[in-house]
Amino acid sequence: MRTQSLHLRGAGLLFVVCFQASACASAAVDPVRLAITAQAAWAEARTQARGWSTDTRLQYIEGASVTNQGTVQPDAGYWRFAYRSPSRAQQFVVTVTPTSVAGEERTPQGPPGFAVGDATLGTDWIDSPRAIAALPSFGAATRVHMFLVPTTPPRWIIGDTHLDARTGAVLQ
């Protein structure tokens, strides 16, 4: 009986692996299907961060090589989420790409030009496509760097443009 249940479990796992492989193969043909926004990546990052510590708090987000659609594509870029925990001395950083999720501890640091200290972000921030939409349009070949930082109000920073992360309004 036990051998049979292990055999069936193995068959089920094989089915899942084959299904995922075929899904990845078809998605690889269409990179748009693998594009990921900040909030979609955040869902993946939260899982990793909660595994590190149950009392994690999101400090800031960094997006590299973000497209004019507000997404990271499989060919380049990432979303990086920095977490802190009152019960830990280190910071936990989760890097999410359309095809991977990886977390690591590091010495606490803020985004360039900001000392965030113990400040954290809430859950009420606009997603990256909406933030990008507030900018003057730019070509599909151009990629930008973005930061979401816990100022008052929280802000998306894209180049020299600062946006209220709750409303999308340009800040002076």
C-alpha positions as protocol buffer text, in pm:
chain_id: "A"
residue {
  index: 1
  type: MET
  ca { x: 0 y: 0 z: 0 }
}
residue {
  index: 2
  type: ARG
  ca { x: 270 y: 247 z: 97 }
}
residue {
  index: 3
  type: THR
  ca { x: 472 y: 173 z: -216 }
}
residue {
  index: 4
  type: GLN
  ca { x: 167 y: 238 z: -429 }
}
residue {
  index: 5
  type: SER
  ca { x: 99 y: 578 z: -268 }
}
residue {
  index: 6
  type: LEU
  ca { x: 462 y: 678 z: -322 }
}
residue {
  index: 7
  type: HIS
  ca { x: 440 y: 559 z: -682 }
}
residue {
  index: 8
  type: LEU
  ca { x: 121 y: 761 z: -739 }
}
residue {
  index: 9
  type: ARG
  ca { x: 272 y: 1065 z: -573 }
}
residue {
  index: 10
  type: GLY
  ca { x: 574 y: 1033 z: -803 }
}
residue {
  index: 11
  type: ALA
  ca { x: 343 y: 1007 z: -1105 }
}
residue {
  index: 12
  type: GLY
  ca { x: 156 y: 1317 z: -991 }
}
residue {
  index: 13
  type: LEU
  ca { x: 482 y: 1504 z: -949 }
}
residue {
  index: 14
  type: LEU
  ca { x: 594 y: 1392 z: -1293 }
}
residue {
  index: 15
  type: PHE
  ca { x: 266 y: 1523 z: -1437 }
}
residue {
  index: 16
  type: VAL
  ca { x: 315 y: 1861 z: -1266 }
}
residue {
  index: 17
  type: VAL
  ca { x: 675 y: 1888 z: -1387 }
}
residue {
  index: 18
  type: CYS
  ca { x: 574 y: 1798 z: -1743 }
}
residue {
  index: 19
  type: PHE
  ca { x: 281 y: 2041 z: -1733 }
}
residue {
  index: 20
  type: GLN
  ca { x: 503 y: 2321 z: -1604 }
}
residue {
  index: 21
  type: ALA
  ca { x: 769 y: 2244 z: -1864 }
}
residue {
  index: 22
  type: SER
  ca { x: 516 y: 2262 z: -2144 }
}
residue {
  index: 23
  type: ALA
  ca { x: 372 y: 2585 z: -2003 }
}
residue {
  index: 24
  type: CYS
  ca { x: 721 y: 2733 z: -1983 }
}
residue {
  index: 25
  type: ALA
  ca { x: 800 y: 2621 z: -2335 }
}
residue {
  index: 26
  type: SER
  ca { x: 489 y: 2788 z: -2473 }
}
residue {
  index: 27
  type: ALA
  ca { x: 549 y: 3100 z: -2263 }
}
residue {
  index: 28
  type: ALA
  ca { x: 908 y: 3119 z: -2386 }
}
residue {
  index: 29
  type: VAL
  ca { x: 769 y: 3173 z: -2734 }
}
residue {
  index: 30
  type: ASP
  ca { x: 573 y: 3474 z: -2607 }
}
residue {
  index: 31
  type: PRO
  ca { x: 786 y: 3682 z: -2364 }
}
residue {
  index: 32
  type: VAL
  ca { x: 494 y: 3916 z: -2297 }
}
residue {
  index: 33
  type: ARG
  ca { x: 324 y: 3634 z: -2107 }
}
residue {
  index: 34
  type: LEU
  ca { x: 621 y: 3618 z: -1871 }
}
residue {
  index: 35
  type: ALA
  ca { x: 640 y: 3994 z: -1810 }
}
residue {
  index: 36
  type: ILE
  ca { x: 594 y: 4078 z: -1442 }
}
residue {
  index: 37
  type: THR
  ca { x: 478 y: 4396 z: -1267 }
}
residue {
  index: 38
  type: ALA
  ca { x: 594 y: 4513 z: -925 }
}
residue {
  index: 39
  type: GLN
  ca { x: 280 y: 4392 z: -750 }
}
residue {
  index: 40
  type: ALA
  ca { x: 288 y: 4051 z: -918 }
}
residue {
  index: 41
  type: ALA
  ca { x: 653 y: 4013 z: -816 }
}
residue {
  index: 42
  type: TRP
  ca { x: 568 y: 4131 z: -464 }
}
residue {
  index: 43
  type: ALA
  ca { x: 331 y: 3837 z: -422 }
}
residue {
  index: 44
  type: GLU
  ca { x: 627 y: 3604 z: -485 }
}
residue {
  index: 45
  type: ALA
  ca { x: 864 y: 3805 z: -265 }
}
residue {
  index: 46
  type: ARG
  ca { x: 628 y: 3807 z: 35 }
}
residue {
  index: 47
  type: THR
  ca { x: 629 y: 3428 z: 45 }
}
residue {
  index: 48
  type: GLN
  ca { x: 1009 y: 3419 z: 59 }
}
residue {
  index: 49
  type: ALA
  ca { x: 1023 y: 3696 z: 318 }
}
residue {
  index: 50
  type: ARG
  ca { x: 768 y: 3530 z: 547 }
}
residue {
  index: 51
  type: GLY
  ca { x: 975 y: 3213 z: 531 }
}
residue {
  index: 52
  type: TRP
  ca { x: 1271 y: 3416 z: 659 }
}
residue {
  index: 53
  type: SER
  ca { x: 1076 y: 3581 z: 941 }
}
residue {
  index: 54
  type: THR
  ca { x: 705 y: 3601 z: 1017 }
}
residue {
  index: 55
  type: ASP
  ca { x: 730 y: 3966 z: 1128 }
}
residue {
  index: 56
  type: THR
  ca { x: 885 y: 4104 z: 809 }
}
residue {
  index: 57
  type: ARG
  ca { x: 811 y: 4455 z: 688 }
}
residue {
  index: 58
  type: LEU
  ca { x: 872 y: 4579 z: 334 }
}
residue {
  index: 59
  type: GLN
  ca { x: 1123 y: 4865 z: 335 }
}
residue {
  index: 60
  type: TYR
  ca { x: 1160 y: 4950 z: -33 }
}
residue {
  index: 61
  type: ILE
  ca { x: 1133 y: 4817 z: -386 }
}
residue {
  index: 62
  type: GLU
  ca { x: 1380 y: 4849 z: -671 }
}
residue {
  index: 63
  type: GLY
  ca { x: 1299 y: 4775 z: -1034 }
}
residue {
  index: 64
  type: ALA
  ca { x: 1577 y: 4742 z: -1291 }
}
residue {
  index: 65
  type: SER
  ca { x: 1529 y: 4745 z: -1666 }
}
residue {
  index: 66
  type: VAL
  ca { x: 1157 y: 4822 z: -1645 }
}
residue {
  index: 67
  type: THR
  ca { x: 980 y: 4860 z: -1980 }
}
residue {
  index: 68
  type: ASN
  ca { x: 745 y: 5133 z: -2096 }
}
residue {
  index: 69
  type: GLN
  ca { x: 463 y: 4899 z: -1992 }
}
residue {
  index: 70
  type: GLY
  ca { x: 585 y: 4894 z: -1629 }
}
residue {
  index: 71
  type: THR
  ca { x: 704 y: 4534 z: -1646 }
}
residue {
  index: 72
  type: VAL
  ca { x: 1025 y: 4339 z: -1624 }
}
residue {
  index: 73
  type: GLN
  ca { x: 1075 y: 4106 z: -1918 }
}
residue {
  index: 74
  type: PRO
  ca { x: 1247 y: 3766 z: -1920 }
}
residue {
  index: 75
  type: ASP
  ca { x: 1544 y: 3900 z: -2119 }
}
residue {
  index: 76
  type: ALA
  ca { x: 1662 y: 4149 z: -1854 }
}
residue {
  index: 77
  type: GLY
  ca { x: 1581 y: 4318 z: -1529 }
}
residue {
  index: 78
  type: TYR
  ca { x: 1440 y: 4234 z: -1190 }
}
residue {
  index: 79
  type: TRP
  ca { x: 1222 y: 4351 z: -904 }
}
residue {
  index: 80
  type: ARG
  ca { x: 1410 y: 4362 z: -573 }
}
residue {
  index: 81
  type: PHE
  ca { x: 1228 y: 4380 z: -240 }
}
residue {
  index: 82
  type: ALA
  ca { x: 1414 y: 4476 z: 79 }
}
residue {
  index: 83
  type: TYR
  ca { x: 1261 y: 4357 z: 406 }
}
residue {
  index: 84
  type: ARG
  ca { x: 1342 y: 4420 z: 768 }
}
residue {
  index: 85
  type: SER
  ca { x: 1236 y: 4237 z: 1078 }
}
residue {
  index: 86
  type: PRO
  ca { x: 1235 y: 4379 z: 1431 }
}
residue {
  index: 87
  type: SER
  ca { x: 1359 y: 4041 z: 1552 }
}
residue {
  index: 88
  type: ARG
  ca { x: 1664 y: 4026 z: 1321 }
}
residue {
  index: 89
  type: ALA
  ca { x: 1975 y: 4236 z: 1269 }
}
residue {
  index: 90
  type: GLN
  ca { x: 2009 y: 4157 z: 899 }
}
residue {
  index: 91
  type: GLN
  ca { x: 1795 y: 4271 z: 608 }
}
residue {
  index: 92
  type: PHE
  ca { x: 1635 y: 4015 z: 376 }
}
residue {
  index: 93
  type: VAL
  ca { x: 1636 y: 4093 z: 5 }
}
residue {
  index: 94
  type: VAL
  ca { x: 1425 y: 3903 z: -245 }
}
residue {
  index: 95
  type: THR
  ca { x: 1502 y: 3936 z: -616 }
}
residue {
  index: 96
  type: VAL
  ca { x: 1222 y: 3836 z: -852 }
}
residue {
  index: 97
  type: THR
  ca { x: 1252 y: 3796 z: -1229 }
}
residue {
  index: 98
  type: PRO
  ca { x: 990 y: 3650 z: -1462 }
}
residue {
  index: 99
  type: THR
  ca { x: 1163 y: 3312 z: -1427 }
}
residue {
  index: 100
  type: SER
  ca { x: 1319 y: 3308 z: -1077 }
}
residue {
  index: 101
  type: VAL
  ca { x: 1287 y: 3409 z: -713 }
}
residue {
  index: 102
  type: ALA
  ca { x: 1589 y: 3427 z: -481 }
}
residue {
  index: 103
  type: GLY
  ca { x: 1631 y: 3562 z: -130 }
}
residue {
  index: 104
  type: GLU
  ca { x: 1940 y: 3649 z: 72 }
}
residue {
  index: 105
  type: GLU
  ca { x: 2033 y: 3814 z: 400 }
}
residue {
  index: 106
  type: ARG
  ca { x: 2260 y: 4116 z: 394 }
}
residue {
  index: 107
  type: THR
  ca { x: 2375 y: 4407 z: 605 }
}
residue {
  index: 108
  type: PRO
  ca { x: 2088 y: 4660 z: 615 }
}
residue {
  index: 109
  type: GLN
  ca { x: 2106 y: 4932 z: 351 }
}
residue {
  index: 110
  type: GLY
  ca { x: 1863 y: 5169 z: 185 }
}
residue {
  index: 111
  type: PRO
  ca { x: 1813 y: 5260 z: -176 }
}
residue {
  index: 112
  type: PRO
  ca { x: 2075 y: 5500 z: -320 }
}
residue {
  index: 113
  type: GLY
  ca { x: 2028 y: 5848 z: -177 }
}
residue {
  index: 114
  type: PHE
  ca { x: 1783 y: 5744 z: 97 }
}
residue {
  index: 115
  type: ALA
  ca { x: 1829 y: 5647 z: 459 }
}
residue {
  index: 116
  type: VAL
  ca { x: 1507 y: 5457 z: 530 }
}
residue {
  index: 117
  type: GLY
  ca { x: 1597 y: 5350 z: 884 }
}
residue {
  index: 118
  type: ASP
  ca { x: 1299 y: 5166 z: 1030 }
}
residue {
  index: 119
  type: ALA
  ca { x: 1048 y: 5315 z: 784 }
}
residue {
  index: 120
  type: THR
  ca { x: 840 y: 5063 z: 591 }
}
residue {
  index: 121
  type: LEU
  ca { x: 591 y: 5061 z: 307 }
}
residue {
  index: 122
  type: GLY
  ca { x: 227 y: 4978 z: 349 }
}
residue {
  index: 123
  type: THR
  ca { x: 17 y: 4783 z: 104 }
}
residue {
  index: 124
  type: ASP
  ca { x: -159 y: 5075 z: -63 }
}
residue {
  index: 125
  type: TRP
  ca { x: 72 y: 5167 z: -350 }
}
residue {
  index: 126
  type: ILE
  ca { x: 3 y: 5182 z: -720 }
}
residue {
  index: 127
  type: ASP
  ca { x: 150 y: 4915 z: -942 }
}
residue {
  index: 128
  type: SER
  ca { x: 440 y: 4985 z: -1177 }
}
residue {
  index: 129
  type: PRO
  ca { x: 232 y: 5013 z: -1500 }
}
residue {
  index: 130
  type: ARG
  ca { x: 31 y: 5296 z: -1347 }
}
residue {
  index: 131
  type: ALA
  ca { x: 348 y: 5469 z: -1223 }
}
residue {
  index: 132
  type: ILE
  ca { x: 509 y: 5442 z: -1568 }
}
residue {
  index: 133
  type: ALA
  ca { x: 191 y: 5578 z: -1728 }
}
residue {
  index: 134
  type: ALA
  ca { x: 242 y: 5905 z: -1536 }
}
residue {
  index: 135
  type: LEU
  ca { x: 569 y: 5967 z: -1724 }
}
residue {
  index: 136
  type: PRO
  ca { x: 607 y: 6113 z: -2070 }
}
residue {
  index: 137
  type: SER
  ca { x: 592 y: 5818 z: -2309 }
}
residue {
  index: 138
  type: PHE
  ca { x: 916 y: 5654 z: -2410 }
}
residue {
  index: 139
  type: GLY
  ca { x: 1009 y: 5392 z: -2667 }
}
residue {
  index: 140
  type: ALA
  ca { x: 986 y: 5018 z: -2626 }
}
residue {
  index: 141
  type: ALA
  ca { x: 1365 y: 4981 z: -2644 }
}
residue {
  index: 142
  type: THR
  ca { x: 1417 y: 5215 z: -2346 }
}
residue {
  index: 143
  type: ARG
  ca { x: 1431 y: 5061 z: -2000 }
}
residue {
  index: 144
  type: VAL
  ca { x: 1421 y: 5255 z: -1672 }
}
residue {
  index: 145
  type: HIS
  ca { x: 1523 y: 5207 z: -1310 }
}
residue {
  index: 146
  type: MET
  ca { x: 1253 y: 5258 z: -1045 }
}
residue {
  index: 147
  type: PHE
  ca { x: 1242 y: 5280 z: -666 }
}
residue {
  index: 148
  type: LEU
  ca { x: 946 y: 5275 z: -431 }
}
residue {
  index: 149
  type: VAL
  ca { x: 1059 y: 5435 z: -104 }
}
residue {
  index: 150
  type: PRO
  ca { x: 883 y: 5485 z: 232 }
}
residue {
  index: 151
  type: THR
  ca { x: 876 y: 5865 z: 244 }
}
residue {
  index: 152
  type: THR
  ca { x: 570 y: 6068 z: 340 }
}
residue {
  index: 153
  type: PRO
  ca { x: 387 y: 6011 z: 115 }
}
residue {
  index: 154
  type: PRO
  ca { x: 547 y: 5694 z: -18 }
}
residue {
  index: 155
  type: ARG
  ca { x: 689 y: 5765 z: -363 }
}
residue {
  index: 156
  type: TRP
  ca { x: 789 y: 5598 z: -683 }
}
residue {
  index: 157
  type: ILE
  ca { x: 1112 y: 5748 z: -815 }
}
residue {
  index: 158
  type: ILE
  ca { x: 1177 y: 5703 z: -1185 }
}
residue {
  index: 159
  type: GLY
  ca { x: 1476 y: 5903 z: -1302 }
}
residue {
  index: 160
  type: ASP
  ca { x: 1413 y: 6261 z: -1191 }
}
residue {
  index: 161
  type: THR
  ca { x: 1038 y: 6209 z: -1157 }
}
residue {
  index: 162
  type: HIS
  ca { x: 883 y: 6152 z: -815 }
}
residue {
  index: 163
  type: LEU
  ca { x: 527 y: 6019 z: -795 }
}
residue {
  index: 164
  type: ASP
  ca { x: 293 y: 5984 z: -501 }
}
residue {
  index: 165
  type: ALA
  ca { x: 283 y: 5604 z: -473 }
}
residue {
  index: 166
  type: ARG
  ca { x: -80 y: 5608 z: -358 }
}
residue {
  index: 167
  type: THR
  ca { x: -228 y: 5831 z: -627 }
}
residue {
  index: 168
  type: GLY
  ca { x: 22 y: 5847 z: -912 }
}
residue {
  index: 169
  type: ALA
  ca { x: 33 y: 6227 z: -895 }
}
residue {
  index: 170
  type: VAL
  ca { x: 365 y: 6389 z: -984 }
}
residue {
  index: 171
  type: LEU
  ca { x: 536 y: 6539 z: -677 }
}
residue {
  index: 172
  type: GLN
  ca { x: 739 y: 6860 z: -697 }
}
